[in-house]
Amino acid sequence: MSNPVDLLSPVWTHLTQVQPVRGEGIYLYDAEGTRYTDFTSGIGVTNTGHCHPRVVQAIQAQAGELIFGQMNIVVSPAAIRLAEKLNEVTPAPIDRFFFSNSGAEAVEASVKLAHGNPSPQHRRISGQFSWSHTSGHGHDDLKVHVPVRLPTTARWDLRHAVSLRVLLWLE
Amino acid sequence: MSQCWARGGYVPAPAPFLRELRTLCDRHGILLVVDEVQTGFGRTGKFFAFEHAGIVPDIMVIAKGLGSGMPISGIASHADLMAHWKAGTHGGTYGGGNALAAAAAAATIDVIREEGLVDNAAAMGQRLVQGLRDLQAEYPVIGDVRGLGLMIGVEFMQGGQAAPEVAARVQKACLQRNLLLLTCGTYGNVIRWIPPLVVTAAQIDEALGVFNEALAAA
C-alpha cells in the first residue's frame, strides 16, 4: 500500500484532504504552513477556538496529575469540579449531572432517565419500546436516531404519542 | 427536542412554540428533554438555546462545545428526577472518569464566561447575518438567511426549488479559497456558518469577502 491514508476506513467522508498539524483560534495549519479558516468548528465543537491556551493548560496540568478516575471505582474530583461549573451555568432546578463521551451516548442516557422515571405525575412512556443510536453519516452532524418499535400489545393514548414525538424530535 | 434543527437546515424552533410545548408538557405530566448538543455553550448567543424562550427543560443533553474537542458529553436534570435513576442501571467505563476531558470542559466553561464568548457570539452573529443579507440582495440565488447567534444557515434556491448544486459549487469555491464551510438541510441546499465563538469582527468580514468571491465564481 503506497499511501498510508488508505489505511483509514473508507467509511469517513472528508470535507477536504487537509491534514492539519496545528490549530489556533479559528485557524488550522498544515505541515507546509498553509492557513485554513475553520468556520465549521469541527461540526460545532471548538467553540473556544482551536487549542485555546487555557484549555490546553488545563489538559496539560491534569495529565500530569491523574488521567483516569473510573467513576464506579472512585469518585473523580475532576468530574465534581465540572459539575460545580455546570451548576453555575444551568438554571434552577437543574442541579444533577451525568457524564458520558459522545452526543449519542448522552441522548441514550436522557431516554433511559426519562423512561425509568416512575413519578406518578410523569407517566412512563412505555415499558416495551426499544431504541438504538447511531452516529451520523459523516457529512452531517453527529446525529442520533431513536427509532421506536411500537409494541403491538400496548395501549397508546395521546400522552404516549406526544412523549414519543418529543423524544423523536432529536437531531 | 432540538431547538435549532441542524440536520434540517438550521431551522430554529420559535420561542412561543417552545413555551407552549413547556405548558403542554406540564399540563400532561410529560418530561421535556432538550437537545443542547450543538446549540449549547454559547453557540446561539445565549449560554443555552432554551434561554431564548425562557423555558427550563426537565432534562438537557450536552456534548460538542462542552469539551472544546475532548470527548465528553452528558445530561443534566433536577435532583427529584435523578433520584429515580436507580444506582447501577446505567453507566460506562469512561463517562465521568476521563479527567482530561473533565478538566478541559471546566476550563471551557471558564473561558466562555470570563472572555464574554456568549455576548461575542450574539454580536458576531448579528454582523454575519447582516453581511449575508447584504450579499442576498446581490445574489438572488440566496433564499433564506436564518439562525441564532453563530449558528446560521444560508439557503440556496433557484426557480422556487432547493438548489443543492449551487450550494455545493459555492462551498467548493470557498474551500478552494481555504475557507472551510459545511452544508446541511433536508435538501442539502444550506451552507452553515458555525465559526468558533472567539471569532472577531475582522475575521467575520474577511470570511464574508471570501464568500462574496465564491458566489461570484460559482
Interface residues (C-beta under 8 A of the other chain):
Chain A: L15 T16 V18 G25 I26 L28 T34 R35 Y36 T37 D38 F39 T40 S41 G42 I43 G44 V45 T46 N47 T48 G49 H50 H52 R54 V55 Q57 A58 I59 A61 Q62 A63 E65 L66 I67 F68 G69 Q70 M71 N72 S76 P77 A78 A79 R81 L82 K85 L86 E88 V89 T90 P91 A92 P93 I94 D95 R96 F97 F98 F99 S100 N101 S102 G103 E105 A106 V107 A109 S110 V111 K112 L113 A114 G116 N117 P118 S119 Q121 H122 R123 G136 H139 D140 D141 L142 K143 R159 V162 S163 V166 L167 W169 L170 E171
Chain B: M1 S2 W5 A6 R7 L21 L24 C25 H28 G29 I30 L31 L32 V33 D35 V37 Q38 F41 G42 R43 F47 F48 E51 V56 P57 D58 I59 M60 V61 I62 A63 K64 G65 G67 S68 G69 M70 P71 I72 S73 G74 I75 A76 S77 H78 A79 D80 L81 M82 H84 W85 K86 T89 H90 G91 G92 T93 Y94 G95 G96 G97 N98 A99 L100 A101 A102 A103 A104 A105 A106 A107 T108 I109 D110 V111 I112 R113 L117 M151 L175 N178 L179 L180 L181 L182 T183 C184 W193 I194 P195 P196 L197 V198 V199 Q203 E206 A207 V210
